[in-house]
Amino acid sequence: MSKPPYPPTANLGLIFRQVRDAMWADMAREMALVGHELTYSQFMTIKHLAVDRTAGVTELARLAQLNPGAMTRLLDKLEARGLLQRIADPADRRALHIVLTEPGLRIWDDIRHCGQIVRDRAMLGMDENEREQLFRLLGQVLQNLTATANPTPPVSDD
């Protein structure tokens, strides 16, 4: 019987963080290979705008896991590079719609495949059943941690 790569007492949160960081670093390398120096948060912002066409700062910040101030700075950088523009909402002058420009859409065409390359690399050596099991188990962990109906496990009467 082979020894599991991590003992049952391993720090689950640390493993999740290490996987996330490794995937983000791999994404940055893949995007650099196609000629684009972008952070993962910039990638997520461009991806969301390419798919949904428009969004607000708060929505983009949530998706990129940034606070609104950090997202505003990120948008400033992308706007300075000519990749997006902010358009005033005609119905609410305080609101802005953020949209990709033509150069932003061209970058999306260049980088859209990078995520799939990284996901495939992360799951090398796993067959389809193992991949499904991984997603099922991770989904269960997420559900367990985000459940609001029963936030703590029941106490045994023993």
C-alpha positions in Angstrom: 0.0 0.0 0.0 1.5 3.3 -1.0 1.8 6.2 1.5 -0.5 9.2 0.7 1.3 12.3 -0.4 0.0 14.2 2.7 -0.7 12.8 6.1 -4.3 13.1 7.4 -3.0 15.7 9.9 -1.6 18.0 7.2 -2.7 21.6 7.1 -5.6 21.5 4.6 -5.7 25.3 4.2 -1.9 25.4 3.5 -2.3 22.8 0.8 -5.1 24.7 -0.8 -3.1 27.9 -0.7 0.0 26.2 -2.2 -2.1 24.8 -5.0 -3.8 28.1 -5.7 -0.4 30.0 -5.7 1.1 27.4 -8.0 -1.8 27.7 -10.4 -1.6 31.5 -10.4 2.2 31.4 -11.0 1.7 28.9 -13.8 -1.0 31.1 -15.4 1.4 34.1 -15.4 4.0 31.9 -17.1 1.6 30.7 -19.8 0.4 34.3 -20.5 4.0 35.5 -20.7 4.7 32.7 -23.3 2.1 34.3 -25.6 3.5 37.8 -25.0 1.3 39.2 -22.2 2.6 40.2 -18.7 -0.6 40.0 -16.7 -1.4 39.1 -13.1 -4.0 36.5 -12.3 -6.3 39.3 -11.1 -5.9 41.1 -14.4 -6.6 37.9 -16.3 -9.8 37.3 -14.3 -10.9 40.9 -15.0 -10.2 40.6 -18.7 -11.9 37.2 -18.8 -15.1 38.5 -17.1 -15.3 41.5 -19.3 -14.8 39.4 -22.4 -17.5 37.0 -21.4 -20.1 39.3 -19.9 -19.1 42.4 -21.9 -19.6 44.9 -19.0 -19.3 45.0 -15.3 -19.0 47.4 -12.3 -16.0 47.8 -10.0 -17.6 46.0 -7.1 -18.5 42.9 -9.2 -15.0 42.8 -10.7 -13.4 43.1 -7.3 -15.4 40.2 -5.9 -14.5 38.0 -8.9 -10.8 38.8 -8.7 -10.8 38.5 -4.9 -9.7 42.1 -4.4 -11.1 45.0 -2.4 -12.7 47.8 -4.4 -9.8 50.1 -3.9 -7.3 47.6 -5.3 -9.6 46.8 -8.2 -9.8 50.5 -9.0 -6.0 50.6 -9.2 -5.9 47.5 -11.3 -8.5 49.0 -13.7 -6.4 52.2 -13.8 -3.4 50.1 -15.0 -5.4 48.2 -17.6 -7.0 51.5 -18.8 -3.6 53.2 -19.1 -2.6 50.2 -21.4 -5.7 50.8 -23.5 -7.3 47.5 -22.7 -10.5 48.8 -21.2 -12.6 51.9 -20.8 -15.0 53.2 -18.3 -18.3 54.5 -19.6 -20.7 56.5 -17.6 -24.1 54.9 -17.0 -26.6 57.3 -18.7 -29.3 56.3 -16.1 -27.0 56.9 -13.1 -24.1 59.4 -13.5 -22.4 57.9 -10.4 -22.2 54.4 -11.9 -19.6 53.3 -14.5 -19.7 50.4 -17.0 -16.3 48.9 -17.6 -15.8 47.4 -21.0 -12.9 45.9 -23.0 -11.5 47.9 -25.9 -10.5 46.2 -29.2 -6.9 45.7 -27.9 -8.4 44.2 -24.7 -10.4 41.8 -26.8 -7.4 40.9 -28.9 -5.4 40.1 -25.7 -8.3 37.9 -24.6 -8.1 36.0 -27.8 -4.4 35.4 -27.1 -4.8 34.3 -23.5 -8.1 32.5 -23.3 -6.6 29.1 -23.7 -4.0 29.6 -20.9 -6.4 28.5 -18.2 -7.2 25.2 -19.8 -3.5 24.5 -20.3 -2.9 25.1 -16.6 -5.9 23.0 -15.5 -4.7 20.1 -17.7 -1.2 20.4 -16.3 -2.5 20.4 -12.7 -4.4 17.2 -13.3 -1.7 15.2 -15.2 -1.8 11.6 -14.2 -5.4 11.6 -13.1 -8.0 9.7 -15.1 -11.5 11.1 -15.7 -12.9 9.4 -12.6 -10.2 10.8 -10.4 -10.8 14.3 -11.9 -14.5 14.0 -11.2 -13.7 12.7 -7.6 -11.3 15.7 -7.0 -14.0 18.2 -8.0 -16.7 16.4 -6.1 -14.5 16.3 -2.9 -13.4 20.0 -3.3 -17.0 21.0 -3.9 -18.0 19.2 -0.7 -15.3 21.0 1.3 -16.5 24.3 -0.1 -20.1 23.5 0.7 -19.1 22.4 4.3 -17.3 25.7 4.8 -19.9 28.0 3.3 -23.1 26.3 4.6 -25.2 28.7 6.7 -27.9 26.3 7.8 -25.6 24.3 10.1 -22.3 26.2 10.6 -20.9 23.8 13.2 -21.1 20.0 13.4 -23.5 18.5 15.9 -22.1 17.5 19.3 -22.3 13.8 20.1 -24.4 12.7 23.1 -21.9 9.9 24.0 
